[in-house]
Amino acid sequence: MTPGQFFILKFDFSSINRSPNVDAADQFLKDNLTASIMTFYETYSRYLGGDVDKLLKNINYTNPNISLLNCTKLVRNVISKAKESREEQLAGIRGVSNSLLSY
């Protein structure tokens, strides 16, 4: 992968509370995934429309996999529009890549 070609969505599972309570563990995981997507929007907001509050409305707090689908769809649309208009700022961006951090 060539640097600068992808937006990076980082997931850090090391901070998740590994509760023996399945419901609590599920909520910790959902909260962690949601926080990662929020950080992604905050990091790349200037490329994705500029309005962080509007981007955060794409987040489904009870179902982070929907949030991830919304996020990747938004990135695809932004890249597609940038290619159509030959926008220099996103000329080299190919997509979104995830970065799994675990310790």
N, CA, C and O of each residue as an XYZ file, in Angstrom:
412
protein
N       0.860     -1.171      0.000
C       0.000      0.000      0.000
C       0.908      1.237      0.000
O       1.812      1.362      0.826
N       0.650      2.120     -0.921
C       1.420      3.349     -1.029
C       0.887      4.383     -0.038
O      -0.322      4.610      0.008
N       1.762      5.020      0.764
C       1.302      6.046      1.704
C       0.548      7.163      0.975
O       0.920      7.572     -0.125
N      -0.506      7.637      1.611
C      -1.279      8.741      1.067
C      -2.405      8.330      0.141
O      -3.118      9.188     -0.379
N      -2.583      7.022     -0.077
C      -3.639      6.576     -0.980
C      -4.935      6.216     -0.266
O      -5.965      6.041     -0.917
N      -4.904      6.105      1.039
C      -6.082      5.658      1.773
C      -6.324      6.522      3.002
O      -5.385      7.024      3.619
N      -7.585      6.686      3.345
C      -7.956      7.187      4.658
C      -7.833      5.978      5.588
O      -8.211      4.869      5.210
N      -7.316      6.179      6.783
C      -7.099      5.065      7.714
C      -8.126      5.126      8.842
O      -8.250      6.134      9.538
N      -8.848      4.038      9.003
C      -9.808      3.884     10.097
C      -9.186      2.914     11.094
O      -9.034      1.727     10.806
N      -8.825      3.433     12.281
C      -8.108      2.635     13.274
C      -9.066      2.050     14.301
O      -9.941      2.741     14.822
N      -8.884      0.775     14.581
C      -9.613      0.102     15.655
C      -8.587     -0.386     16.668
O      -7.631     -1.073     16.309
N      -8.784     -0.034     17.926
C      -7.878     -0.455     18.992
C      -8.688     -1.266     19.996
O      -9.385     -0.701     20.838
N      -8.594     -2.578     19.904
C      -9.381     -3.448     20.773
C      -8.735     -3.658     22.142
O      -9.312     -4.320     23.006
N      -7.551     -3.103     22.342
C      -6.870     -3.303     23.625
C      -7.550     -2.559     24.765
O      -7.364     -2.912     25.929
N      -8.327     -1.544     24.452
C      -8.958     -0.742     25.508
C     -10.344     -1.244     25.911
O     -10.983     -0.669     26.792
N     -10.802     -2.305     25.274
C     -12.146     -2.813     25.558
C     -12.140     -3.590     26.871
O     -11.279     -4.437     27.109
N     -13.120     -3.282     27.715
C     -13.292     -3.997     28.974
C     -13.809     -5.396     28.655
O     -14.876     -5.552     28.063
N     -13.052     -6.401     29.048
C     -13.420     -7.790     28.764
C     -14.269     -8.358     29.897
O     -13.847     -9.260     30.621
N     -15.450     -7.820     30.030
C     -16.356     -8.220     31.100
C     -16.873     -9.637     30.875
O     -17.140    -10.027     29.738
N     -17.018    -10.411     31.951
C     -17.633    -11.733     31.814
C     -19.138    -11.624     31.516
O     -19.765    -12.589     31.079
N     -19.694    -10.454     31.755
C     -21.098    -10.214     31.432
C     -21.198     -9.953     29.926
O     -20.675     -8.955     29.429
N     -21.863    -10.840     29.214
C     -21.932    -10.759     27.754
C     -22.551     -9.447     27.288
O     -22.068     -8.851     26.325
N     -23.600     -8.991     27.944
C     -24.251     -7.743     27.548
C     -23.323     -6.544     27.744
O     -23.274     -5.647     26.902
N     -22.592     -6.533     28.855
C     -21.655     -5.444     29.119
C     -20.503     -5.475     28.107
O     -20.105     -4.436     27.580
N     -19.977     -6.664     27.845
C     -18.886     -6.794     26.870
C     -19.341     -6.338     25.487
O     -18.587     -5.684     24.766
N     -20.565     -6.681     25.120
C     -21.131     -6.255     23.841
C     -21.208     -4.733     23.771
O     -20.865     -4.141     22.747
N     -21.648     -4.105     24.837
C     -21.758     -2.647     24.846
C     -20.397     -1.977     24.792
O     -20.230     -0.970     24.103
N     -19.412     -2.528     25.516
C     -18.052     -1.981     25.459
C     -17.511     -2.040     24.030
O     -16.894     -1.082     23.562
N     -17.738     -3.158     23.334
C     -17.286     -3.305     21.956
C     -17.972     -2.287     21.048
O     -17.314     -1.634     20.238
N     -19.290     -2.149     21.181
C     -20.040     -1.179     20.367
C     -19.549      0.244     20.613
O     -19.383      1.022     19.673
N     -19.319      0.577     21.874
C     -18.829      1.915     22.215
C     -17.450      2.165     21.608
O     -17.175      3.258     21.112
N     -16.585      1.152     21.650
C     -15.241      1.285     21.106
C     -15.283      1.469     19.593
O     -14.581      2.327     19.058
N     -16.087      0.686     18.906
C     -16.206      0.810     17.454
C     -16.773      2.170     17.067
O     -16.306      2.799     16.118
N     -17.779      2.616     17.805
C     -18.377      3.925     17.546
C     -17.357      5.036     17.745
O     -17.290      5.965     16.940
N     -16.568      4.953     18.802
C     -15.540      5.966     19.061
C     -14.507      6.002     17.934
O     -14.039      7.077     17.560
N     -14.153      4.845     17.397
C     -13.195      4.792     16.286
C     -13.747      5.488     15.050
O     -13.026      6.215     14.367
N     -15.021      5.265     14.763
C     -15.647      5.892     13.596
C     -15.776      7.396     13.812
O     -15.580      8.178     12.882
N     -16.103      7.798     15.029
C     -16.176      9.233     15.340
C     -14.806      9.898     15.123
O     -14.724     10.980     14.541
N     -13.753      9.254     15.589
C     -12.400      9.784     15.420
C     -12.040      9.879     13.936
O     -11.403     10.842     13.511
N     -12.442      8.896     13.164
C     -12.208      8.918     11.719
C     -12.855     10.150     11.099
O     -12.213     10.870     10.334
N     -14.131     10.398     11.425
C     -14.831     11.564     10.885
C     -14.159     12.867     11.319
O     -14.027     13.795     10.520
N     -13.738     12.938     12.576
C     -13.075     14.147     13.065
C     -11.732     14.358     12.357
O     -11.363     15.493     12.055
N     -11.011     13.284     12.097
C      -9.702     13.362     11.448
C      -9.810     13.793      9.986
O      -9.021     14.611      9.514
N     -10.785     13.242      9.280
C     -10.880     13.462      7.838
C     -12.039     14.367      7.423
O     -12.395     14.405      6.245
N     -12.624     15.088      8.358
C     -13.808     15.904      8.050
C     -13.550     16.905      6.921
O     -14.434     17.149      6.099
N     -12.365     17.477      6.874
C     -12.093     18.475      5.828
C     -12.132     17.874      4.429
O     -12.361     18.593      3.457
N     -11.913     16.573      4.313
C     -11.982     15.898      3.023
C     -13.380     15.338      2.741
O     -13.735     15.080      1.591
N     -14.160     15.157      3.797
C     -15.466     14.501      3.676
C     -16.648     15.470      3.754
O     -17.781     15.051      3.992
N     -16.390     16.723      3.560
C     -17.471     17.702      3.561
C     -17.282     18.835      4.541
O     -17.963     19.855      4.441
N     -16.370     18.680      5.491
C     -16.016     19.773      6.376
C     -16.852     19.964      7.619
O     -16.387     20.599      8.566
N     -18.058     19.446      7.660
C     -18.953     19.654      8.798
C     -18.969     18.400      9.677
O     -19.689     17.443      9.391
N     -18.169     18.413     10.750
C     -18.057     17.246     11.626
C     -19.411     16.855     12.211
O     -19.742     15.670     12.265
N     -20.194     17.835     12.646
C     -21.497     17.522     13.238
C     -22.398     16.797     12.246
O     -23.123     15.876     12.623
N     -22.358     17.199     11.000
C     -23.151     16.532      9.968
C     -22.643     15.105      9.745
O     -23.440     14.179      9.588
N     -21.335     14.930      9.731
C     -20.758     13.598      9.548
C     -21.134     12.668     10.697
O     -21.420     11.490     10.483
N     -21.133     13.202     11.908
C     -21.447     12.372     13.075
C     -22.891     11.883     13.064
O     -23.228     10.936     13.775
N     -23.741     12.516     12.268
C     -25.128     12.051     12.142
C     -25.217     10.733     11.378
O     -26.264     10.086     11.377
N     -24.121     10.331     10.729
C     -24.073      9.035     10.037
C     -23.865      7.875     11.004
O     -23.897      6.710     10.605
N     -23.653      8.198     12.269
C     -23.349      7.154     13.255
C     -24.626      6.587     13.860
O     -25.512      7.322     14.297
N     -24.694      5.267     13.871
C     -25.775      4.534     14.521
C     -25.184      3.987     15.824
O     -24.389      3.047     15.801
N     -25.567      4.567     16.941
C     -24.932      4.248     18.224
C     -25.288      2.866     18.758
O     -24.594      2.352     19.635
N     -26.335      2.268     18.256
C     -26.709      0.929     18.724
C     -26.214     -0.170     17.791
O     -26.210     -1.345     18.159
N     -25.799      0.209     16.586
C     -25.388     -0.788     15.610
C     -24.186     -0.263     14.819
O     -24.358      0.286     13.732
N     -22.964     -0.427     15.356
C     -21.789      0.154     14.713
C     -21.484     -0.408     13.329
O     -20.806      0.251     12.541
N     -21.966     -1.606     13.015
C     -21.699     -2.106     11.666
C     -22.451     -1.275     10.624
O     -21.978     -1.140      9.495
N     -23.611     -0.718     10.979
C     -24.315      0.207     10.091
C     -23.499      1.489      9.954
O     -23.405      2.052      8.863
N     -22.914      1.949     11.049
C     -22.061      3.138     11.010
C     -20.873      2.925     10.087
O     -20.496      3.826      9.336
N     -20.283      1.743     10.139
C     -19.142      1.429      9.280
C     -19.562      1.406      7.812
O     -18.846      1.918      6.951
N     -20.710      0.821      7.530
C     -21.219      0.825      6.152
C     -21.480      2.248      5.672
O     -21.142      2.596      4.540
N     -22.086      3.078      6.536
C     -22.342      4.485      6.180
C     -21.032      5.215      5.897
O     -20.939      6.002      4.955
N     -20.034      4.947      6.715
C     -18.734      5.604      6.585
C     -18.069      5.237      5.263
O     -17.615      6.116      4.531
N     -18.009      3.952      4.957
C     -17.351      3.534      3.720
C     -18.129      4.005      2.491
O     -17.529      4.339      1.469
N     -19.446      4.032      2.585
C     -20.266      4.547      1.484
C     -19.971      6.033      1.252
O     -19.824      6.468      0.110
N     -19.886      6.803      2.329
C     -19.571      8.227      2.225
C     -18.207      8.434      1.567
O     -18.065      9.272      0.676
N     -17.212      7.677      2.004
C     -15.869      7.810      1.437
C     -15.890      7.472     -0.052
O     -15.305      8.196     -0.857
N     -16.552      6.387     -0.423
C     -16.652      6.035     -1.845
C     -17.291      7.161     -2.655
O     -16.810      7.502     -3.736
N     -18.380      7.738     -2.129
C     -19.073      8.820     -2.828
C     -18.196     10.058     -2.970
O     -18.162     10.678     -4.033
N     -17.488     10.418     -1.907
C     -16.608     11.587     -1.940
C     -15.491     11.377     -2.962
O     -15.179     12.282     -3.735
N     -14.896     10.197     -2.966
C     -13.820      9.908     -3.909
C     -14.344      9.912     -5.341
O     -13.693     10.441     -6.242
N     -15.502      9.333     -5.548
C     -16.106      9.302     -6.881
C     -16.372     10.718     -7.408
O     -16.049     11.029     -8.554
N     -16.958     11.566     -6.569
C     -17.227     12.952     -6.964
C     -15.935     13.716     -7.225
O     -15.865     14.533     -8.144
N     -14.907     13.449     -6.409
C     -13.619     14.129     -6.590
C     -12.980     13.728     -7.918
O     -12.390     14.568     -8.597
N     -13.090     12.454     -8.294
C     -12.535     12.002     -9.567
C     -13.290     12.627    -10.736
O     -12.683     13.030    -11.728
N     -14.624     12.707    -10.615
C     -15.436     13.302    -11.680
C     -15.080     14.771    -11.900
O     -15.020     15.244    -13.035
N     -14.847     15.482    -10.799
C     -14.541     16.911    -10.907
C     -13.034     17.183    -10.982
O     -12.605     18.336    -11.019
N     -12.235     16.101    -11.004
C     -10.768     16.198    -11.069
C     -10.196     17.059     -9.945
O      -9.302     17.879    -10.155
N     -10.736     16.849     -8.757
C     -10.294     17.596     -7.580
C      -8.904     17.135     -7.164
O      -8.696     15.958     -6.867
N      -7.971     18.050     -7.144
C      -6.574     17.751     -6.843
C      -6.377     17.202     -5.429
O      -5.558     16.307     -5.219
N      -7.118     17.732     -4.471
C      -6.914     17.391     -3.060
C      -7.083     15.894     -2.811
O      -6.401     15.335     -1.952
N      -7.975     15.238     -3.541
C      -8.226     13.814     -3.325
C      -7.778     12.958     -4.506
O      -8.181     11.801     -4.622
N      -6.956     13.516     -5.371
C      -6.565     12.828     -6.600
C      -5.931     11.457     -6.347
O      -6.184     10.519     -7.102
N      -5.123     11.327     -5.314
C      -4.430     10.067     -5.069
C      -5.141      9.118     -4.130
O      -4.656      8.010     -3.901
N      -6.278      9.518     -3.576
C      -6.973      8.673     -2.601
C      -7.718      7.555     -3.319
O      -8.470      7.804     -4.261
N      -7.503      6.322     -2.866
C      -8.140      5.163     -3.488
C      -9.282      4.610     -2.653
O     -10.129      3.897     -3.190
N      -9.339      4.912     -1.356
C     -10.393      4.353     -0.529
C     -10.102      4.513      0.942
O      -9.338      5.383      1.362
N     -10.736      3.644      1.720
C     -10.540      3.623      3.161
C      -9.959      2.260      3.527
O     -10.395      1.229      3.015
N      -8.989      2.271      4.403
C      -8.371      1.044      4.873
C      -8.548      0.995      6.379
O      -8.532      2.032      7.043
N      -8.719     -0.214      6.926
C      -8.792     -0.265      8.382
C      -7.447     -0.693      8.930
O      -6.687     -1.425      8.297
N      -7.190     -0.222     10.099
C      -5.945     -0.547     10.779
C      -6.325     -1.130     12.136
O      -6.813     -0.420     13.015
N      -6.096     -2.422     12.293
C      -6.441     -3.079     13.545
C      -5.258     -3.033     14.490
O      -4.185     -3.566     14.207
N      -5.481     -2.389     15.611
C      -4.437     -2.300     16.619
C      -4.824     -3.208     17.782
O      -5.877     -3.022     18.391
N      -4.002     -4.159     18.086
C      -4.264     -4.999     19.247
C      -2.948     -5.268     19.953
O      -1.907     -5.446     19.322
N      -3.018     -5.292     21.233
C      -1.799     -5.462     22.019
C      -1.932     -6.635     22.942
O      -1.004     -6.941     23.690
